[in-house]
Amino acid sequence: MFPSRFLHVSFMFPSRFLYGPFAKITYSSDGAEVGPVPYWSGIINGKGRHASVPYVNSELSVFEVSPGSVYRFRLIGAQSLYAYRFSIDRHKLTVIATDGQYIRPVEVDFILIHSGERYDFLLQTENNTSQFNYLIRAVTLEVNDEENKNITEAILHYNTDSSTYPTATEYESIARSSQSDHVRCTEASNCTALNCPFLVYPQSHHISCEHIHNLRLLFPVSDSDLPTNGAKGRTSLFFNFGFEGISQTSAINARNLKLPSSPPALYETPENLYEETCKNLDTDWQCNQIASIPDSNCYCSHVVNVSSDHTIQLVISATGPNTTQLGNFLFAHPVHLHGHYFQVADIQFGRTDSMTGRLEEGSSDVQCGGDLLCTNPSWSTNTYDSFDLDSSAPLKDTLLIPAGGYAVVYFKSDNPGWWFLHCHIEVHQLEGMGLIINEGGKKTPAPYTMQKCGNFDFTVDEYKKAIEGKLNPSDVDGYKIATIVLGSVLGTILVIVLLVLFILFCIRCIHYIKKHRAEFFQT
């Protein structure tokens, strides 16, 4: 067992348009938009520093380690908008898990963590070091904001001497002595970054990208659990995350999610939701581009129905009707699915300049199905209809979709319910970049063992029987039969108890009469 440390990385910003130069949008090295809402400040485990506040008036999180040891850190992306490039000065990070799923270890210099993602990494500390404090940094991906270096900081402290424990008066000197990227990453010694939201860094940065779909599970998925095996059918769904219409609102397939008036699981049948759900909007003219969101036909409860026990292929893109008009889709989206892990089969990027790393054109593999809006995406050719899914393909529940690109993921629909699929960037989600997957289509009754007092134990086999409608007992109506039998038994017991009480009462009366018979006759 390794000692564990948790890093909860997040950033905070005030109400959307209250402060700051909102006309200024910042961009990452590929030209994609990063900051529609100005960065305010970041924190690691609840502590951090605003750029305008001196170090001496701030408090940073300190992580204590011993020389010659291995520590497991759990990195959690709790931010609501900005991605961070995380690193620890003069230390390599050995990533061993993502979103709670173990992978074959990968040694990197940087982890790019987006909203909703989690990474576990091992840190090997130095045996002998004359330096006691190292800067832990989480830096946003902006390249055109020289005025404000948006960085979140903490300190890694070697606890060899109590007198070296960092205080607020030393924070600034630790930060000033930190190792810059230009020193760390050189032509002779390239750095590696995991989870880039673009194909490549500019060559001048000397940073190579390790993309998520190239990772491999430490424990491959079993044949029975592989999404492409043993399913009753296959369903392919295309979801494009983009900014649609004249008002450029956050949408999936040009639909802005309107939350249902009540929880969908409470409806007896999906048809009860019909008045609120999105109708057939597969052509451009059916959406009112000019109207405000509340007045638009595309502002609706976006519900997608899938059958149980199917292989579900999701093609999740971030492009637009015209792949050369980059302004319509210049944003990478961290997409999160509730209710399932999915296996990442492939991630593809738009056409990129290998020297500068700039995105030149969105991928043409996915077509939008319309000239104005991306209402009905599909493959542009049949070439991409099938992907070989390796049992070691990484499992994720939150995946970054690159600007101008797409990802192909798989899961098996073996968990009935109403599952939320959404962009994990808060302002995008609030504006409507989400949908609801109705898996199974019917309301599955509670298992019989849940309908009685006491502990509820549920094995995997029992769960599978339950979602197939084979409750305990094994037939579909078993729980009804069990309820009737139980009711009959309880009713019989009650009748017997009442009968016994009646008999006892009669016997008592007879004894009483016999005892007082003389008194009765005298009177």
GIJO-V430372 format. One record per residue. RES is the residue in one small letter. PSI is psi in whole degrees, 0 to 359 (none if undefined). NEAR is the number of other ideal C-beta (glycine too) atoms within 10 Angstrom. Layout:
# GIJO-V430372
[[RES/PSI/NEAR] [RES/PSI/NEAR]]
This chain:
# GIJO-V430372
[[m/136/4] [f/145/13] [p/139/13] [s/145/10] [r/139/17] [f/133/11] [l/116/21] [h/97/14] [v/125/22] [s/170/21] [f/157/21] [m/144/13] [f/152/21] [p/181/12] [s/147/7] [r/310/13] [f/46/9] [l/327/8] [y/163/11] [g/172/14] [p/83/9] [f/348/13] [a/344/5] [k/117/11] [i/137/16] [t/158/19] [y/155/17] [s/179/25] [s/339/23] [d/357/28] [g/359/20] [a/150/22] [e/139/17] [v/314/24] [g/78/21] [p/335/14] [v/124/19] [p/140/20] [y/139/23] [w/297/15] [s/165/18] [g/156/24] [i/149/22] [i/117/24] [n/43/17] [g/1/9] [k/147/14] [g/191/23] [r/133/22] [h/146/13] [a/332/13] [s/356/7] [v/130/11] [p/150/11] [y/322/18] [v/339/11] [n/16/10] [s/170/15] [e/124/12] [l/150/22] [s/140/18] [v/128/18] [f/115/19] [e/135/13] [v/163/21] [s/150/11] [p/151/12] [g/33/11] [s/165/14] [v/130/12] [y/142/18] [r/123/17] [f/142/22] [r/113/15] [l/123/23] [i/123/16] [g/94/26] [a/12/16] [q/159/28] [s/352/19] [l/296/21] [y/138/26] [a/153/26] [y/145/27] [r/109/21] [f/138/26] [s/163/24] [i/124/21] [d/132/20] [r/25/14] [h/141/16] [k/154/15] [l/124/23] [t/103/15] [v/128/21] [i/351/17] [a/151/18] [t/133/29] [d/34/18] [g/4/13] [q/126/19] [y/140/13] [i/165/21] [r/133/13] [p/138/12] [v/125/18] [e/127/14] [v/167/22] [d/327/21] [f/146/26] [i/121/25] [l/112/23] [i/130/26] [h/169/24] [s/127/25] [g/349/22] [e/160/26] [r/141/18] [y/138/25] [d/134/20] [f/154/25] [l/141/16] [l/118/20] [q/117/15] [t/157/16] [e/147/15] [n/315/8] [n/122/7] [t/139/13] [s/352/6] [q/134/12] [f/338/17] [n/132/19] [y/145/24] [l/130/21] [i/128/23] [r/139/21] [a/110/28] [v/137/19] [t/167/24] [l/9/23] [e/140/20] [v/352/16] [n/24/14] [d/79/17] [e/340/7] [e/321/8] [n/112/15] [k/104/10] [n/96/22] [i/141/20] [t/134/26] [e/151/23] [a/181/22] [i/134/23] [l/120/24] [h/125/17] [y/119/19] [n/46/13] [t/338/13] [d/122/8] [s/336/6] [s/348/6] [t/2/13] [y/128/14] [p/138/16] [t/170/8] [a/330/14] [t/344/9] [e/351/15] [y/313/23] [e/318/14] [s/325/12] [i/317/21] [a/320/17] [r/331/9] [s/7/12] [s/160/19] [q/116/16] [s/159/8] [d/327/17] [h/330/10] [v/321/10] [r/319/17] [c/113/22] [t/172/11] [e/326/8] [a/335/6] [s/84/10] [n/150/13] [c/164/18] [t/133/16] [a/130/21] [l/135/25] [n/45/23] [c/141/27] [p/8/26] [f/170/27] [l/310/21] [v/154/20] [y/158/22] [p/143/17] [q/329/13] [s/344/13] [h/340/17] [h/44/17] [i/124/22] [s/147/15] [c/132/20] [e/112/18] [h/152/19] [i/319/20] [h/348/19] [n/352/13] [l/161/22] [r/140/14] [l/143/19] [l/322/13] [f/101/12] [p/153/13] [v/137/19] [s/158/9] [d/321/10] [s/333/8] [d/353/13] [l/128/19] [p/330/24] [t/359/18] [n/140/14] [g/7/13] [a/157/18] [k/340/10] [g/184/12] [r/137/14] [t/129/15] [s/129/14] [l/138/16] [f/126/20] [f/119/22] [n/123/28] [f/110/29] [g/182/26] [f/113/21] [e/154/31] [g/179/21] [i/325/10] [s/357/14] [q/52/12] [t/151/21] [s/124/24] [a/162/31] [i/123/27] [n/40/26] [a/13/30] [r/130/26] [n/124/24] [l/125/26] [k/120/18] [l/139/13] [p/155/18] [s/340/10] [s/163/11] [p/127/9] [p/329/19] [a/342/10] [l/344/10] [y/139/15] [e/321/8] [t/151/10] [p/334/17] [e/335/9] [n/341/14] [l/359/18] [y/317/11] [e/335/10] [e/337/15] [t/159/21] [c/134/22] [k/188/11] [n/103/8] [l/43/21] [d/0/12] [t/152/13] [d/318/19] [w/343/12] [q/348/16] [c/134/23] [n/102/15] [q/330/16] [i/328/9] [a/155/15] [s/162/11] [i/310/17] [p/337/8] [d/359/9] [s/147/24] [n/339/15] [c/7/27] [y/98/21] [c/170/19] [s/104/19] [h/98/24] [v/130/19] [v/124/18] [n/134/13] [v/149/18] [s/157/15] [s/153/20] [d/43/16] [h/153/18] [t/120/20] [i/118/23] [q/120/22] [l/127/22] [v/107/22] [i/118/25] [s/165/29] [a/71/31] [t/197/29] [g/177/23] [p/325/23] [n/110/14] [t/347/22] [t/344/11] [q/82/12] [l/333/21] [g/339/9] [n/346/19] [f/25/29] [l/64/22] [f/134/23] [a/141/27] [h/122/28] [p/112/24] [v/129/29] [h/134/21] [l/127/20] [h/150/14] [g/347/16] [h/151/20] [y/151/16] [f/153/25] [q/133/25] [v/110/22] [a/325/22] [d/150/16] [i/129/20] [q/147/17] [f/163/21] [g/174/25] [r/127/16] [t/140/20] [d/119/15] [s/339/10] [m/311/10] [t/341/16] [g/9/23] [r/138/18] [l/125/25] [e/329/15] [e/143/15] [g/160/28] [s/140/18] [s/6/13] [d/328/19] [v/128/24] [q/152/19] [c/341/26] [g/8/19] [g/159/20] [d/338/8] [l/321/18] [l/156/27] [c/69/29] [t/335/24] [n/67/18] [p/154/25] [s/174/13] [w/143/14] [s/335/14] [t/173/10] [n/0/7] [t/328/8] [y/22/16] [d/335/9] [s/142/13] [f/140/15] [d/118/8] [l/111/21] [d/138/15] [s/344/16] [s/3/16] [a/139/26] [p/146/23] [l/131/23] [k/160/25] [d/353/20] [t/124/18] [l/135/27] [l/127/28] [i/117/23] [p/148/28] [a/127/26] [g/6/30] [g/196/27] [y/166/27] [a/151/23] [v/121/23] [v/158/28] [y/145/19] [f/163/22] [k/132/21] [s/76/24] [d/21/20] [n/83/15] [p/142/21] [g/183/16] [w/108/20] [w/135/18] [f/128/16] [l/124/24] [h/161/24] [c/136/27] [h/0/23] [i/121/27] [e/314/15] [v/329/15] [h/316/25] [q/316/19] [l/330/15] [e/350/19] [g/12/25] [m/73/27] [g/164/24] [l/170/21] [i/125/22] [i/117/23] [n/102/20] [e/121/23] [g/326/19] [g/351/12] [k/162/12] [k/112/13] [t/125/14] [p/154/14] [a/141/12] [p/152/18] [y/321/18] [t/346/17] [m/347/13] [q/22/14] [k/165/10] [c/158/5] [g/183/6] [n/148/5] [f/112/11] [d/137/7] [f/113/11] [t/168/8] [v/317/7] [d/318/8] [e/322/14] [y/315/13] [k/321/12] [k/321/16] [a/315/21] [i/342/19] [e/0/14] [g/4/14] [k/82/14] [l/178/26] [n/115/15] [p/177/13] [s/339/8] [d/166/12] [v/322/12] [d/15/12] [g/319/17] [y/330/20] [k/316/13] [i/315/13] [a/321/17] [t/318/14] [i/315/11] [v/315/11] [l/317/13] [g/320/10] [s/317/10] [v/313/10] [l/320/10] [g/317/10] [t/316/10] [i/318/10] [l/316/10] [v/316/10] [i/316/10] [v/315/10] [l/320/10] [l/317/10] [v/317/10] [l/320/10] [f/316/10] [i/316/10] [l/321/10] [f/316/10] [c/317/10] [i/318/10] [r/319/10] [c/317/10] [i/314/10] [h/322/10] [y/316/10] [i/316/10] [k/318/8] [k/325/9] [h/25/10] [r/316/10] [a/318/8] [e/321/8] [f/317/8] [f/326/7] [q/325/6] [t/none/5]]
